Amino acid sequence: MLHSQTNSKTSFDLLRVPIIGSLLKQRHARTLLQIPVFIISAAMILHGFFGPQLAPMNLATTFTWVHFRGALVLVLLFAGNFFCLACPFMLVRNLVRKFVRPVRNWPRALRNKWLSISLFVTMLFVYEWLDLWASPWWTAWLIVTYFASALVIDSIFKHATFCKYVCPIGQFNFVAATASPLEVTVRDTSVCNSCTTKDCIRGVRETAAPLVVIQRGCELALFQPRKTGNLDCTFCLDCVQACPHDNVGIMSRVPAAELTVDPVRSGIGFLSKRKDLAALTIVFTFGALLNAFGMVSPVYALEQWLSKTFGIHYELPLLAFIFALFLILEPLILLDIAAWLTRVWGGSRKPKLSIAIRYSYSLAPLGFGIWLAHFGFHFFTGFYTFIPVVQTAIPFLGAPRWGVPGLAPNVVQLFEFGFILLGLLGSLLVSYGIATAEEIRPVRVFIIWAALSFIIAAGAFWLMLQPMEMRAVALGSS
């Protein structure tokens, strides 16, 4: 039996806000959001292939690497995973599924995050190796590959296989959304206790023809009454449409609080037993540092030193070495030391691996803060670059106004520091919450993991103080 809990009177509910709530509750609300994003994506692909191949003059590169990434993290910070809600890849997938019904289940061995983690790392690697930020052609191919992958995988396999197990952007959003202030959740679990149909997970079917689905339930296997947090939730709102009791809302909550508790989560299980989700969080956090490191001058000094030391004169192996150093060796050493100290000084009796898994989730807010600082830098300094680029793509809008400035870098740097501090505060609160709930000597354990967060934050501050490349930013801009 589920515990009775009422959120409707104590929490803000976006679906009860006039106009916005009414629009989001419409059955075709997601499609209406996806259509304009699809049109923009199509324009980016066409301009990437056939437009000017200078990155600051092309929609594909400026929209992808300046505006999309910046808007993505800011929406995640202030609201939630609304970019997955408006995902254009799912628009095409849903259209094709009207004619092609998938019949296969995703292989059991792949029902985890390991494939998506490898794809996430691959994207980070290819971004640096092929200089995607400087290549409209390659960026257009990346977008096409996303559309094709979602279409092929979800035409063969049932449910939201691509979103849950494959999509690297989706995995990024899932981890980042743990720090978001909104969550799709039930308003009153006592209503769910008395519900006999469970439409939020099963969907709504015609009584005369049970195979005919009127409204699908959650395709990510998240049973709303037992759902905790934003992990694996795409904000698709299918559960909202399916619930016969109007008992699902987009509710306010304490950001990152979901990481301090470890209940059995529908569709996920125990976080403390999910090595793959812990690894995803680690890659998310240290990948934020690595991605920023790839844009400052010390990375070139490191590549030159590695080239001279090992006699390697090709970028591919040098880049692979740097990725292995910062995405594998560095987190392994730091987490191993922290877990060892947790046992020796903190008095924990759990195995080191279990400790590392449990506390790795405390790094998610800090990792998100670093991504915010990095993507925010490009977004704010290059915000107005869309004006001349759109004028280039649509000639009748007039001559392109190159050199339109964004915010000054020294002003943006204040935002960068603020985002990192915000992420650091979140990580400290999460590690403290875990320690006080699960440890014999919580203060000592908190000090250990707080020290790790401070070390990572110090690295992030150092990176943001370095001159950063103005990638894909308009010609002549500041």
MARLO-92853 format. One record per residue (C-alpha): x, y, z; residue number from 1; residue in three letters. Coordinates in steps of 0.25 Angstrom, whole numbers, always signed. Each point is the difference from the previous one (the first is absolute). Example, Ala and Ser with C-alpha at 12.3 -4.5 7.8 and 13.67 -1.06 7.14 Angstrom:
<nodes>
+49, -18, +31, 1, ALA $
+6, +14, -2, 2, SER $
</nodes>
This chain:
<nodes>
+0, +0, +0, 1, MET $
+5, +14, -4, 2, LEU $
+2, +10, +11, 3, HIS $
-10, +11, +0, 4, SER $
+6, +13, -5, 5, GLN $
-7, +13, -4, 6, THR $
+8, +10, -9, 7, ASN $
-11, +8, -6, 8, SER $
-2, +10, +11, 9, LYS $
+15, +2, +4, 10, THR $
+7, +1, -13, 11, SER $
+0, +9, -12, 12, PHE $
-6, -8, -12, 13, ASP $
+3, +5, -14, 14, LEU $
-12, -7, -6, 15, LEU $
-9, +9, +9, 16, ARG $
+6, +13, -5, 17, VAL $
-11, +7, -9, 18, PRO $
+3, -1, -15, 19, ILE $
+13, -8, +1, 20, ILE $
-6, -11, +8, 21, GLY $
-12, -1, -9, 22, SER $
+10, +0, -13, 23, LEU $
+9, -11, +6, 24, LEU $
-12, -9, +4, 25, LYS $
-5, +0, -14, 26, GLN $
+1, -14, -7, 27, ARG $
+9, +6, -11, 28, HIS $
+8, +10, +8, 29, ALA $
+13, -8, -2, 30, ARG $
-2, +0, -15, 31, THR $
-3, +15, +0, 32, LEU $
+13, +2, +7, 33, LEU $
+8, -10, -9, 34, GLN $
-4, +6, -13, 35, ILE $
+7, +13, +1, 36, PRO $
+12, -7, +5, 37, VAL $
+0, -10, -11, 38, PHE $
-1, +12, -10, 39, ILE $
+12, +7, +6, 40, ILE $
+7, -14, +0, 41, SER $
-3, -2, -15, 42, ALA $
+5, +14, -3, 43, ALA $
+13, -3, +8, 44, MET $
+2, -12, -8, 45, ILE $
-2, +6, -14, 46, LEU $
+9, +12, +4, 47, HIS $
+10, -9, +5, 48, GLY $
+1, -8, -13, 49, PHE $
-2, +12, -10, 50, PHE $
+3, +13, +7, 51, GLY $
+13, +7, +3, 52, PRO $
+10, -10, +6, 53, GLN $
+6, +11, +10, 54, LEU $
-6, -4, +13, 55, ALA $
-4, +14, +5, 56, PRO $
-8, +2, -12, 57, MET $
-8, -13, +0, 58, ASN $
-13, -4, +7, 59, LEU $
+5, -14, +3, 60, ALA $
+12, +4, +8, 61, THR $
-5, +13, +7, 62, THR $
-13, -6, +4, 63, PHE $
+5, -13, +5, 64, THR $
+13, +4, +7, 65, TRP $
-4, +14, +5, 66, VAL $
-15, +1, +2, 67, HIS $
-5, -14, +1, 68, PHE $
+10, -4, +11, 69, ARG $
-2, +13, +8, 70, GLY $
-15, +0, -1, 71, ALA $
+0, -15, +4, 72, LEU $
+7, +1, +13, 73, VAL $
-7, +13, +4, 74, LEU $
-14, -6, -2, 75, VAL $
+5, -12, +8, 76, LEU $
+5, +9, +11, 77, LEU $
-13, +8, +1, 78, PHE $
-11, -10, -4, 79, ALA $
+3, -14, -4, 80, GLY $
+2, -10, -12, 81, ASN $
-9, +8, -9, 82, PHE $
+10, -2, -12, 83, PHE $
-3, -15, +0, 84, CYS $
-15, +4, +0, 85, LEU $
+3, +8, -13, 86, ALA $
+9, -10, -6, 87, CYS $
-1, +0, -15, 88, PRO $
+6, -14, -2, 89, PHE $
-13, -5, +7, 90, MET $
-9, +8, -9, 91, LEU $
+6, -8, -12, 92, VAL $
+0, -13, +8, 93, ARG $
-15, +2, +4, 94, ASN $
-4, +2, -14, 95, LEU $
+7, -12, -5, 96, VAL $
-6, -9, +11, 97, ARG $
-14, +3, -6, 98, LYS $
+4, -9, -12, 99, PHE $
+11, -9, +7, 100, VAL $
-3, -7, +13, 101, ARG $
+12, -5, +7, 102, PRO $
-1, -14, +6, 103, VAL $
+14, -3, +6, 104, ARG $
+4, +3, +14, 105, ASN $
+14, +7, +3, 106, TRP $
+10, -11, +3, 107, PRO $
+0, -3, +15, 108, ARG $
+15, +1, +1, 109, ALA $
+0, +15, -6, 110, LEU $
-11, +4, +10, 111, ARG $
+10, +10, +7, 112, ASN $
+8, +12, -2, 113, LYS $
+13, -6, -5, 114, TRP $
-3, +2, -15, 115, LEU $
-5, +14, +2, 116, SER $
+12, +3, +8, 117, ILE $
+9, -5, -11, 118, SER $
-7, +9, -10, 119, LEU $
+0, +12, +9, 120, PHE $
+16, -2, +2, 121, VAL $
+0, -2, -16, 122, THR $
-7, +13, -2, 123, MET $
+9, +8, +9, 124, LEU $
+12, -7, -7, 125, PHE $
-5, +3, -14, 126, VAL $
-3, +14, +3, 127, TYR $
+14, +3, +3, 128, GLU $
+7, -10, -10, 129, TRP $
-9, +5, -12, 130, LEU $
-1, +15, +5, 131, ASP $
-15, -1, -1, 132, LEU $
-2, +14, +5, 133, TRP $
+8, +5, -12, 134, ALA $
-7, -10, -11, 135, SER $
-14, +3, -4, 136, PRO $
+1, -12, -9, 137, TRP $
+3, -10, +11, 138, TRP $
-10, +7, +9, 139, THR $
-11, -2, -10, 140, ALA $
+4, -15, -1, 141, TRP $
-1, -1, +15, 142, LEU $
-14, +5, +0, 143, ILE $
-4, -9, -11, 144, VAL $
+7, -12, +7, 145, THR $
-9, +3, +12, 146, TYR $
-13, +0, -8, 147, PHE $
+4, -12, -7, 148, ALA $
+4, -8, +13, 149, SER $
-13, +4, +7, 150, ALA $
-8, -4, -12, 151, LEU $
+7, -14, -2, 152, VAL $
+1, -4, +14, 153, ILE $
-14, +4, +4, 154, ASP $
-6, -6, -13, 155, SER $
+6, -14, +4, 156, ILE $
-1, +1, +16, 157, PHE $
-12, +3, +8, 158, LYS $
-2, +11, +10, 159, HIS $
+9, +12, +1, 160, ALA $
+13, -9, -2, 161, THR $
+8, +11, -6, 162, PHE $
-3, +10, +11, 163, CYS $
+2, -9, +11, 164, LYS $
+12, -8, -4, 165, TYR $
+7, +7, -12, 166, VAL $
-1, +15, -1, 167, CYS $
+12, +7, +5, 168, PRO $
-7, +14, +1, 169, ILE $
-11, -7, +8, 170, GLY $
+10, -6, +10, 171, GLN $
+6, +14, +2, 172, PHE $
-14, +5, +2, 173, ASN $
-4, -10, +10, 174, PHE $
+12, +2, +9, 175, VAL $
-1, +15, -1, 176, ALA $
-15, +0, +3, 177, ALA $
+3, -6, +14, 178, THR $
+4, +14, +3, 179, ALA $
-13, +6, -6, 180, SER $
-11, +7, +8, 181, PRO $
-12, -7, -7, 182, LEU $
-3, -15, -1, 183, GLU $
-12, -8, -6, 184, VAL $
-6, -7, +11, 185, THR $
-14, -4, +6, 186, VAL $
-7, +11, +8, 187, ARG $
-6, -10, +10, 188, ASP $
+4, -14, +2, 189, THR $
-12, -4, +7, 190, SER $
-8, +2, -13, 191, VAL $
+10, -10, -6, 192, CYS $
-2, -10, +11, 193, ASN $
-15, -1, -4, 194, SER $
+3, +0, -15, 195, CYS $
-3, -13, -7, 196, THR $
+4, +2, -14, 197, THR $
+14, +6, +1, 198, LYS $
-1, +7, -13, 199, ASP $
+12, +9, +3, 200, CYS $
+9, -12, -3, 201, ILE $
-10, -9, -8, 202, ARG $
-6, +10, -9, 203, GLY $
-14, +1, -4, 204, VAL $
-6, -10, -10, 205, ARG $
-14, -1, -7, 206, GLU $
-8, -10, +8, 207, THR $
-5, -7, -12, 208, ALA $
+13, -1, -7, 209, ALA $
+11, -1, +11, 210, PRO $
+11, +1, -10, 211, LEU $
-4, +14, -4, 212, VAL $
+7, +10, +8, 213, VAL $
-7, +13, +2, 214, ILE $
+11, +6, +9, 215, GLN $
+13, -7, +4, 216, ARG $
+5, -1, +14, 217, GLY $
+15, +3, +4, 218, CYS $
+9, -6, -10, 219, GLU $
+12, +1, +9, 220, LEU $
-6, -10, +10, 221, ALA $
-2, +11, +11, 222, LEU $
-12, -4, +8, 223, PHE $
-4, +14, +6, 224, GLN $
-4, -4, +14, 225, PRO $
+14, -6, +2, 226, ARG $
+8, +10, -8, 227, LYS $
+10, +8, +7, 228, THR $
+7, +11, -7, 229, GLY $
+3, +4, -14, 230, ASN $
+10, -11, -4, 231, LEU $
-5, -7, -13, 232, ASP $
-12, +10, -1, 233, CYS $
-1, +7, -13, 234, THR $
-12, +9, +4, 235, PHE $
-8, -6, -11, 236, CYS $
-13, +2, +8, 237, LEU $
-6, -13, -5, 238, ASP $
-3, -4, +14, 239, CYS $
-7, +14, +2, 240, VAL $
-9, -4, -12, 241, GLN $
-2, -14, +4, 242, ALA $
-4, +2, +15, 243, CYS $
-15, -1, +1, 244, PRO $
+0, +8, +13, 245, HIS $
+8, +12, -4, 246, ASP $
+10, -3, +11, 247, ASN $
+13, +2, -7, 248, VAL $
+6, +14, +0, 249, GLY $
+14, +7, -2, 250, ILE $
+3, +3, +14, 251, MET $
+10, +9, +7, 252, SER $
+10, -8, +9, 253, ARG $
+14, +3, +6, 254, VAL $
+10, -1, -11, 255, PRO $
+10, -13, +2, 256, ALA $
-8, -5, +12, 257, ALA $
-3, -12, -8, 258, GLU $
+15, -4, +1, 259, LEU $
+0, +0, +15, 260, THR $
-10, -11, +2, 261, VAL $
+1, -15, -6, 262, ASP $
-14, -6, -1, 263, PRO $
-4, -10, -10, 264, VAL $
-2, +8, -13, 265, ARG $
-10, -4, -10, 266, SER $
+8, -4, -13, 267, GLY $
+13, +2, +7, 268, ILE $
+1, -7, +13, 269, GLY $
+10, +4, +11, 270, PHE $
+10, +11, -4, 271, LEU $
+10, -6, +9, 272, SER $
+0, -13, -8, 273, LYS $
+0, +6, -14, 274, ARG $
+15, +0, -4, 275, LYS $
-4, +5, -14, 276, ASP $
-7, +13, +6, 277, LEU $
+11, +3, +9, 278, ALA $
+10, -1, -12, 279, ALA $
-9, +9, -8, 280, LEU $
+0, +10, +11, 281, THR $
+15, -1, +1, 282, ILE $
+2, +2, -15, 283, VAL $
-10, +11, +0, 284, PHE $
+8, +7, +11, 285, THR $
+14, -2, -5, 286, PHE $
-4, +1, -14, 287, GLY $
-4, +15, +3, 288, ALA $
+14, +3, +5, 289, LEU $
+6, -7, -12, 290, LEU $
-9, +7, -10, 291, ASN $
+4, +13, +5, 292, ALA $
+14, -4, +1, 293, PHE $
+0, -3, -15, 294, GLY $
-3, +15, -2, 295, MET $
+12, +7, +8, 296, VAL $
+14, +1, -4, 297, SER $
+6, -10, +10, 298, PRO $
-6, -11, -8, 299, VAL $
+9, +3, -11, 300, TYR $
+12, +1, +9, 301, ALA $
-3, -14, +5, 302, LEU $
-2, -6, -14, 303, GLU $
+14, +6, -4, 304, GLN $
+6, -6, +13, 305, TRP $
-6, -14, -3, 306, LEU $
+4, +1, -15, 307, SER $
+15, +2, +4, 308, LYS $
+0, -9, +12, 309, THR $
-6, -12, -8, 310, PHE $
+4, +3, -14, 311, GLY $
-15, +1, -5, 312, ILE $
-3, +10, -11, 313, HIS $
-15, -4, -2, 314, TYR $
-11, +7, +7, 315, GLU $
-9, -12, +1, 316, LEU $
+9, -8, +10, 317, PRO $
+4, +12, +8, 318, LEU $
-15, +4, +1, 319, LEU $
-3, -14, +5, 320, ALA $
+11, +0, +10, 321, PHE $
-6, +13, +6, 322, ILE $
-14, -5, +0, 323, PHE $
+5, -13, +7, 324, ALA $
+8, +9, +10, 325, LEU $
-12, +9, +4, 326, PHE $
-12, -9, -2, 327, LEU $
+6, -13, +6, 328, ILE $
+13, +2, +8, 329, LEU $
-3, +13, +7, 330, GLU $
-14, -4, +5, 331, PRO $
+4, -14, +4, 332, LEU $
+11, +5, +8, 333, ILE $
-8, +11, +7, 334, LEU $
-12, -8, +3, 335, LEU $
+9, -12, +4, 336, ASP $
+7, +9, +10, 337, ILE $
-13, +6, +5, 338, ALA $
-7, -14, +2, 339, ALA $
+13, -5, +7, 340, TRP $
+0, +12, +10, 341, LEU $
-15, -2, +2, 342, THR $
+3, -14, +5, 343, ARG $
+13, +3, +8, 344, VAL $
-4, +14, +6, 345, TRP $
-15, +0, -2, 346, GLY $
-2, -13, +6, 347, GLY $
-9, -5, -11, 348, SER $
-1, -15, -1, 349, ARG $
-5, -1, -14, 350, LYS $
+9, -5, -12, 351, PRO $
+8, +11, -7, 352, LYS $
-7, -2, -13, 353, LEU $
-14, +2, +7, 354, SER $
+5, +13, +7, 355, ILE $
+5, +5, -13, 356, ALA $
-13, -3, -7, 357, ILE $
-8, +6, +10, 358, ARG $
+7, +13, +2, 359, TYR $
+3, +2, -15, 360, SER $
-14, +5, -2, 361, TYR $
+4, +12, +9, 362, SER $
+9, +5, -11, 363, LEU $
-12, +2, -10, 364, ALA $
-4, +14, +5, 365, PRO $
+15, +5, -1, 366, LEU $
+2, -7, -14, 367, GLY $
-13, +8, -4, 368, PHE $
+5, +13, +5, 369, GLY $
+13, -2, -8, 370, ILE $
-8, -3, -13, 371, TRP $
-8, +12, +3, 372, LEU $
+12, +9, +2, 373, ALA $
+6, -5, -13, 374, HIS $
-12, +0, -9, 375, PHE $
-5, +13, +6, 376, GLY $
+13, +6, -4, 377, PHE $
-2, -3, -15, 378, HIS $
-15, +3, +1, 379, PHE $
+1, +14, +7, 380, PHE $
+12, +5, -8, 381, THR $
-5, -5, -13, 382, GLY $
-15, +2, +3, 383, PHE $
-3, +10, -12, 384, TYR $
+8, -8, -10, 385, THR $
-13, -6, -5, 386, PHE $
-4, +13, -6, 387, ILE $
+10, +1, -11, 388, PRO $
+0, -15, -2, 389, VAL $
-15, -1, -3, 390, VAL $
+2, +12, -9, 391, GLN $
+10, -8, -8, 392, THR $
-9, -12, -1, 393, ALA $
-12, +9, -4, 394, ILE $
+5, +11, -9, 395, PRO $
-13, +9, +0, 396, PHE $
+2, +3, +15, 397, LEU $
+11, +10, -5, 398, GLY $
+15, +0, +1, 399, ALA $
+6, -8, +11, 400, PRO $
+4, +9, +12, 401, ARG $
+13, -6, +4, 402, TRP $
+7, +4, +13, 403, GLY $
-13, +1, +8, 404, VAL $
+6, -2, +14, 405, PRO $
-5, -9, +11, 406, GLY $
+3, +3, +15, 407, LEU $
+15, +3, +3, 408, ALA $
+8, -12, +4, 409, PRO $
+4, +6, +14, 410, ASN $
-15, +2, +3, 411, VAL $
-3, -14, -5, 412, VAL $
+11, -5, +9, 413, GLN $
-8, +4, +12, 414, LEU $
-11, -9, -4, 415, PHE $
+10, -11, -2, 416, GLU $
+5, +1, +14, 417, PHE $
-14, +1, +5, 418, GLY $
-4, -13, -7, 419, PHE $
+12, -8, +5, 420, ILE $
-3, +5, +14, 421, LEU $
-15, -4, -1, 422, LEU $
+4, -14, -5, 423, GLY $
+10, -1, +12, 424, LEU $
-10, +4, +10, 425, LEU $
-10, -11, -6, 426, GLY $
+11, -10, +1, 427, SER $
+4, +3, +14, 428, LEU $
-15, -1, +4, 429, LEU $
-2, -13, -7, 430, VAL $
+13, -6, +6, 431, SER $
-5, +5, +14, 432, TYR $
-14, -6, -2, 433, GLY $
+6, -13, -4, 434, ILE $
+10, -1, +12, 435, ALA $
-10, +4, +11, 436, THR $
-10, -10, -5, 437, ALA $
+9, -12, -2, 438, GLU $
+13, +2, +8, 439, GLU $
+5, -3, +14, 440, ILE $
+9, +12, +0, 441, ARG $
-7, +10, -10, 442, PRO $
+9, +12, +3, 443, VAL $
+13, -7, -4, 444, ARG $
-6, -6, -12, 445, VAL $
-6, +13, -5, 446, PHE $
+14, +7, +2, 447, ILE $
+6, -11, -9, 448, ILE $
-10, +2, -12, 449, TRP $
-1, +15, +2, 450, ALA $
+15, +0, -2, 451, ALA $
-2, -8, -13, 452, LEU $
-10, +10, -4, 453, SER $
+9, +12, +3, 454, PHE $
+11, -6, -8, 455, ILE $
-8, -2, -12, 456, ILE $
-6, +14, +2, 457, ALA $
+14, +6, +1, 458, ALA $
+3, -6, -13, 459, GLY $
-12, +6, -7, 460, ALA $
+3, +14, +6, 461, PHE $
+14, -1, -6, 462, TRP $
-5, -4, -14, 463, LEU $
-10, +11, +0, 464, MET $
+11, +10, +3, 465, LEU $
+8, -5, -12, 466, GLN $
-3, +8, -14, 467, PRO $
-10, -9, -7, 468, MET $
-2, -2, -15, 469, GLU $
-12, +8, -6, 470, MET $
-4, -12, -7, 471, ARG $
-11, +2, -11, 472, ALA $
-2, +14, +4, 473, VAL $
-3, +11, -11, 474, ALA $
+11, +7, -7, 475, LEU $
+4, +12, +6, 476, GLY $
-7, -2, +13, 477, SER $
+6, +2, +14, 478, SER $
</nodes>
